[in-house]
Amino acid sequence: MAVKRKPVCLALQGGGAHGAFQWGVLDRLLEADVLDVRAVTAASAGAMNAAALITGLERGGAEGGREALDTLWREVNQSGGRNVFGDSSVWSKALTPDWLKGTPMWQAGQTLALSMSPYSFNPFNLNPLRRVLETAVDFEALRASSIQMFVSTTAVRAGRSRIFKSEEMAPEVLLASACLPQLFQAVEIEGEPYWDGGYLANPALWPLFYMDTPDDILLLPLNPFQRDEAPREAGDINDRLNEIVFNAPLVAELRAVAFVQDLIAEGKLKPGEDRQRGIRIHVIEADEWLGDESLHSKFDTEWSYLNKLKQHGRTAAEAWLESCLPKVGKASSVDVKARFL
């Protein structure tokens, strides 16, 4: 007898190549086939995973989803430019050892690189991600799917977040959501320039509060929230600052969720007065698995590294299935205030 799948929304944070951790999580969840994904909100690399997931689900259910995610990350690896002769991670690590990446010389080189504009060093606006998306994602299927999709971008001129919905899905939307302005020119959509959505919504939870979506939100973050020690080296300081900046929008939204939950508990908010009243939060965290990874590893598309992250994601998902799945549909499986605020 088939197990009835539980309806959920997914919230997929951005984080470059660390998105392969989400790949592993989603792969294990699809293998278990116990969740009915009704909506996905995402940013940057999370939006790529969302697009591949929905593409696959529309084509062939859970197994189709797994295959589409595999295709996506294989294309990411191939577009990284290092796998012409197979898995060359041993060579790249030998040419650029980790000890060198922590030296003042390396940091100075990074600073110099960031001082250059992509409008200068990439005047033809080449972006290998476009080929990845056109190969791995069926945008027509996204637009027609009953699974609602929300992708966050940052409107450069307006200085605010813009959320694109399912019917607006196109390669430019995902390119915009993953557009780091130090590396790529702003992506223009209908004459408006956009940057990475993670700056202001990573991902945006609020669309799920006001749409006809399940009350259970499964969050898959990629940036560590907690660090045991304060950084002292220049590279570590930059890495931690990056994590804090890209987590800030999500923390703000989780604070709003916790505030509404407190009002309900205190009897100050009556049932039906706010869509957020029924929201239940679940999290498959990456802190344990990604906490030791540095910022530059977000650009590592070696197949061995991506598969290592995938396996970490599968392990994390397995633990969540065993301990938290029974709470879906009943109560939050994480104390939002204690964990994030």
Sequence and secondary structure as in RCSB ss.txt:
>XXXX:A:sequence
MAVKRKPVCLALQGGGAHGAFQWGVLDRLLEADVLDVRAVTAASAGAMNAAALITGLERGGAEGGREALDTLWRE
VNQSGGRNVFGDSSVWSKALTPDWLKGTPMWQAGQTLALSMSPYSFNPFNLNPLRRVLETAVDFEALRASSIQMF
VSTTAVRAGRSRIFKSEEMAPEVLLASACLPQLFQAVEIEGEPYWDGGYLANPALWPLFYMDTPDDILLLPLNPF
QRDEAPREAGDINDRLNEIVFNAPLVAELRAVAFVQDLIAEGKLKPGEDRQRGIRIHVIEADEWLGDESLHSKFD
TEWSYLNKLKQHGRTAAEAWLESCLPKVGKASSVDVKARFL
>XXXX:A:secstr
     EEEEEEE   GGGHHHHHHHHHHHHHHT EEEEEEEEETHHHHHHHHHHHHHHHHHHHHHHHHHHHHHHH
HHHHTT  TTS  HHHHHHHS HHHHTSHHHHHHHHHHHTS HHHH TT   THHHHHHHH  HHHHHH SSEEE
EEEEETTTTEEEEEEGGG  HHHHHHHT  TTTS  EEETTEEEEEGGGT TT  HHHHHSS  SEEEEE  S S
  SS   SHHHHHHHHHHHHHHHHHHHHHHHHHHHHHHHHTT S TTS GGGG EEEE   HHHHTT  GGGGG 
  HHHHHHHHHHHHHHHHHHHHHTGGGTTTS SS HHHHH 
